[in-house]
Amino acid sequence: LEQGKLPPTVYVFAQGLDSQPRCRIDGAFGESDEEDELTALNNSSGRAAAAFAAEQQSQLQRAKPSASTLGWMPANRVMQLRWSIPRLLGEEAALVNAASAKVKENGVSEEADGFLKTTAGVGDSEQLIQKLGYSSGALLDHTAMSIRCVEILLRLCEGTSSKDASGGIIRPLPHPRRAISHPTVLPHIVQLLLTFDPPVVERVASLLLHVIDQNPCLPRIYLTGVFYFILMYTGSNVLPIAKLLKATHLIQACLTEETTRQLSDLQTRSILGNILPEAMIAFLENHSPEKFAEIYLGDFDTPEAIWSKEMRRHMIQRLAAHLADFSPRLKSNTRAIYQYIDIPTINYPQLEGELFCNSYYLRHFCDIAFLRDVLGAWRAETDKKPCKLSYHDALRELELDPANIKEETEEAVIRRAYYQLSMKYHPDKNPQGQARFHAINSAYHYLCNRSRISNGPNRSHLHLLIRSQSIIYGRYRQLLVPHKYAGYPMLISTIRLESENSELFGSKKQGGVSVDLLSAATELAYETVSTSSLNAEELRREGGIQALQEAFARCSSLLSRDDSMNNELAVNVCCHVTAFFTVSTKFPASRECIHEIPQIIRNIVRLLYFKNLPKLCCQAAACTAAFCDDYWLCVNVYESGGLFLLLYHVLAYDFTLDESGVEADESTNSQLMLNQLSLLCLWALSRLAHQQEGSSTGPLSSAEGGSVELALNRLVTPHITRKLLALTDFPQPVPTATLGPLISEGGFLDPSTESGQALRRLAKLLTTNSATPCLIWDNQCRAELTGLVGEQVTKIVKTGEFDRDAVNSFTHKTFAGELLIGEIFVRLYNKQATFPLEHPKSFAIDLLRFLKKDLPLLPIPSDGRPATKRRVSHIDSALEALRNVVRSYPGVELQCVGHFDVLFPILDMEGYDDLKLRVLDVLRSTATNTECLKDIHASKLLVGAIMLFRSLPQGICFV
């Protein structure tokens, strides 16, 4: 060696050594070094080199060299010597020997310790091999030696945790973990994966999983090529690999602007985005490593993952092609380090045409072609015709007597007869017997397959085909929204045939299984319109409304208040048909068709009678509310007794359930369903009352029976009625087949919305006791209302009519003697003059209207007719209430402008001194307002009032 380098004049015998220039330790090619060395070699003494080569060649001939001898060459041309000898015999070797000697004498110094750690295995490599490389007296091979080394490193990591007992992160990292993750050490450990030896790969994956724990090197470990190397492994012990991938693939600092634009969010965040399909990355993230390993090793074609051995082989081939430049370099230089290069995205032919969305392949969710195939099979099954050939006819065709056929010998007798006749009438032997031959052949095939030949469509097949469509529409609504359903002609035909069947819901069994087509058919109609409301209009065009009404009328007549007598299938049919009619109200043509068949609304409203079927009642209440969007349908609802049938459920609300904070489910808590029913009925009542507000004429506002609003005023007080009408001020929901959008988050009944809160406050008012100027309501009021409603509902169910005069003659006994003006109970208001009123101006106007109507009815004492105390008391209370509301709410006195001609004449009434005092209080309260004084002056009432001062009771002065 000359200055730690091999001179070009030194020759070595290069048998089996690599004499071709590859690369340096750092992986870079050394062309410039080779040029310098070639120049030096050419300038050296050619004769010395030739003499040395000749001498060595003669010795080589005497030694009989092997055929692989490459000859003598300069030592600096042998790559292995260039990389190792200078390091072992140069300055570093001297430092190693000096450090070792110092250790033997004085122990390990800090300087020597630091150097030995960085040059571990260099100076004492032979001693290390002697200690680790022998097992049971035998020297271990390279694989076993590497396994033992990795196991030692693994034990060092396991013995030095990166967290303390309380879970806190230890900083700095324990020395073994820090040393292993050093940039000059970690790449070589990672490259052990390229041995593809199962024990080595498994242990290296486990070691890396320990090393990266809380290690700052984790985000950049991808630069070592670990993900490329580990996914090229072809073995089946991939569980440690799966654990390593799950722990690291989303924590790599490898994002680029290009990948951000091209890949999805998960692929962007994962280092595996260019290697594995997005579904496999999502599966790795969403499932355990054990489950991912199972998918990775198998063949799967599911909504969550499409993966096979062919796809794995394709991935390995693409990775191998990407690493093609590094693999031969590593073979020639075991200390070469991989320089990371991003791999282009691997495209898998098996995934062409697949659409991956939200962790699933959409093809597996619903194959539209499959739905078309089901419709085609349904059409073919429906069009099947009964076989024209009977059993006896087939036997006679074979010239057999049915009476002589025995069951145990039937097959042999039929086969023998067919053989004889077919030979006799075969066209080759008997040209005249061709028709007879075909008849014999048909009879024989019928007898052989008669167990599989049905007389027309097979009910079990029809049921399966219909149910399969319902399942598809029920699960994959979003995918089927753009597609119009094409099976309505067959569906309507099935519904009509089943509705006309005299044995509806009877014991129909085929193949030992009970088959009911009507329930399945109506469910399919419900599912199709739930998926797309436009299907409801398509069903109407095909005549589906009439067909569904026939089935609905047939099934609703089977309902009962006794659960033991109810047929579940009939209940399901009613529920599905009601949902269909709810959606149909969105279309004018469908509403017109429903209006032309009054029986539809009558039957739906009648469903509210069956309290024992709360789910069906909820659907009926929602449908009734949808009918009230149209005026004439609303008229039909009212005339069918909808007012009483809706009131039938409003008192079933239990506010304590909503306020308890206890989680409840409809399937286990019946009161939750009753609460929903009560809220739905209140909403439908508000729609029913609101519809008649916009029309001054018509059945809803006619004198006969009074309007809906007046009826509600008498039944539940004007205060409740006003709050009912206020519910229509909220945005109204679009009619849907399911109740989910109404009840779910953000729906009209959702307690977090303003409409849901207003409904619950109103329902609570009706089910609690109250005695305020706005509302007098107690248990007796509820009992009286329940009694009246119950009587009318029973009459509606039995006769289809209700007593239109029952409401006009109804009065709550609790407040029968109370003066109710507007929505205020005047007596209670005068006792609580400070009670806050929501609409004080409206109350003042109502009081003035009451006075204007009742004052002329007071008799004059000179006529000899005595005044009733009740009327005088009511007028006195009204004047007192007017004074109180004017004093309590500034600005309300302006409502008296234009009405002073009602108040001043009271001063001229003889015999009513108390009323005069009350009106003076009112006038005194209004006189503080300039506009009121101007109106009094303009009405020329002040002069007459002054003339009346002398007639006032003594001690009263009008100022």
Buried (B, 14 or more C-beta within 10 A) or exposed (E): EEEEEBBBBEBBBBEEBBBEBBBBBEBEEBEEEEEEBEEBBEEBEEEEBEEBBEEBEEEBEEEEBEEEEEBBBBBBBBBBBBBEBBBEEBEBBEBBEEBBEBBEEEEEEEEBEEBBEEBEEBBBEEEBBEEBBEEEEEEBEEEBBBBBBBBEBBEBBEEBBBEEEEEEEEEEBBEBBBBBBEEEBBBEBBBBBBBEBEBBBBBBBBBBBBBBBEBEBBBEBBBBBBBBBBBBBEEEBBBBBBBBBBBBBBBBEBEEEEBEEEBBEBBBBBBBBBBBBBBBBBBBBEBEBEBBBBBBBEEBEEBBBBBBEEBBEBBBEBBEEBBEEBEEBBEBBEBBBBEBEEBEEBEBEBBEEBEBEEBBBBBEBBBBEEBEEBBEBBBEBBEBEEBEBEEEEBBEBBEBEEEEEEEEEEEEBBBEBBEEBBEEBBEEEEEEBEEBBEBBBBBBBBBBEBEEBBEEBBBBBBBBBBBBBBEBBBEBBEBBEEBEBEBBEBBBBBBBBBBEBEEBBEEBEBEEEEBBBBBBBBBBBBBBBBBBBBBBBBBBEEBBBBBBBBBBBBBBEBBEEEEEEBBEBBBBBBBBBBBBBBBBBBBEEBBEBBBEBEBBBBBBBBBBBBEEBBBBBBBBBBBBBBBBBBBBBBBBBBBBBBBBBBBBBBBBBBBEBBEEEEEBEBEEBEBBBBBBBBBBBBBBBBBBBBBBBEBEEBBBBEEEBBBBBBBBBBBBBBBBBBBBBEBBEBEBBEBBBBBEBBBEEEBBBBBEBEBBEBBBEBBBBBBEEBEBBBBBBBEEBBEBBEEBBEBBBEBBBEEEEBBBEBBEEBEBEBBEEBBBBBBBBBBBBBEEBEBEBEEBBBBBBBBBBBBEEBBEEBEEEEEEEEBEEEBBEBBBBBBBBBBBBBBBBEEBBBBBBEBBEBBBBBBEBEEBEEBBBBBBBBBBBBBEBEEBEEBBEEBEBBEEBEEBEEEBEEEEEEE
